[in-house]
Amino acid sequence: MNNNELIDHFTSFLTMEKGLSPNSVISYQMDVRLFFDYDRAKNKGVEKINKNDILLYFQDLKKVGLTSTSIARKFSSLKAFFNFLIYDNYLQKNPLELMEPPKIWKRLPNILNFQEIKQLFSVFDINKVWELRNLTAVKILYSSGLRISELINLQMKGILWDLEFLRILGKGNKERLVPINTDTLDTIKGFIIQTKEIRNCDNVIINRRGNGISRQYIWQMLKKAALRAGISKKIYPHILRHSFATHLIENGADIRSVQEMLGHADISTTQIYTHISREYIKEVYKRCHPRA
C-alpha cells in the first residue's frame, strides 16, 4: 500500500474499531496527511521514515509559529498512526517510540461566576418559544456540563425524568449518566410541550422547522445573550462546561465524581479545575483576611 492508502486504512480503523467521532477522525487524518506533505516525508514510504525526519518536522512547525498544544496534538496523531501500522504488521518499530511529546503550558480556562450565570439566564423571555429554547440550551450546558455536540445530539429518550439524569453518548461513543436539576427539567418540559406540534425528530433542542439545531447557532446565540447580559468576557459553549465543573469543585465535589460527569477518560484532564478552585480560594483569602 502507498502512504495515502495506509492513511485511509488508518481512518477506517479509527472509525470502525475505535469508534471515534467523525470530527476526531478528521483531525487525525489531517494531522497525518500534513506530515506526509512535508518535504522530507512526501517521497518516502512509511518504512523509511526515521526519528530525524520527525524531529525536523516538529522543529519546522515550531518555527512557523504553531502553539505547543497544536504540536502536541500532531505528535499524538502521528504516534497513533505508526502504532496502528505496527498493530497491522506494516512496521516493526514506531519512530516516535522514544521521543517525548512537547511540553504544554496549560492555560486555566475562563469561567463565569454564579452571578454571571444568573445574568445570562435572565435575558431570555420565557414567554417567547424560541427564547425559551435558547434558555433551555444554556441551562442544560451549565447544569450538566455537556459538550456542545452532546447538547445538539441529546435525544428525548435520553432524559430519565423520574431519576433526574441525562443519558449522554459522549466521545468515542461512550455512554454516561449525568445528573440534571429539577429546574432545568421543568424548563425542558415547557419547551417540549410548546413545540410538540412541529417536531420532526427526537432531538430535545430543535430549530424553527422542527429539526436538530446547529452548533454554529448555539455559538452565535450565546454571544448575543452575553452582550444583552452585560458580560464582557469572551463567551462560547465550553465556558459553561468549565463553569459547571469549577462550581462543583468549589462547593466540595470530589474530583472523581466530576470526572464521571464530564466524561473525561483521564483524570488529569479534570484536575485543571482543582487549579482554578485553588486560584479562587487564594482570591477569597486576599479579599477577606485582614492580614492578607
Secondary structure, 3 states (H helix, E strand, C coil): CCHHHHHHHHHHHHHHCCCCCHHHHHHHHHHHHHHHCCCCCCCCCHHHCCHHHHHHHHHHHHHCCCCHHHHHHHHHHHHHHHHHHHHCCCCCCCCCCCCCCCCCCCCCCCCCCHHHHHHHHHCCCCCCHHHHHHHHHHHHHHHHCCCHHHHHCCEHHHEECCCCEEEEECHHHCEEEEECCHHHHHHHHHHHHHHCCCCCCCECCECCCCCECCHHHHHHHHHHHHHHHCCCCCCCHHHHHHHHHHHHHHCCCCHHHHHHHHCCCCHHHHCHHHHHHHHHHHHHHHHHCCCC
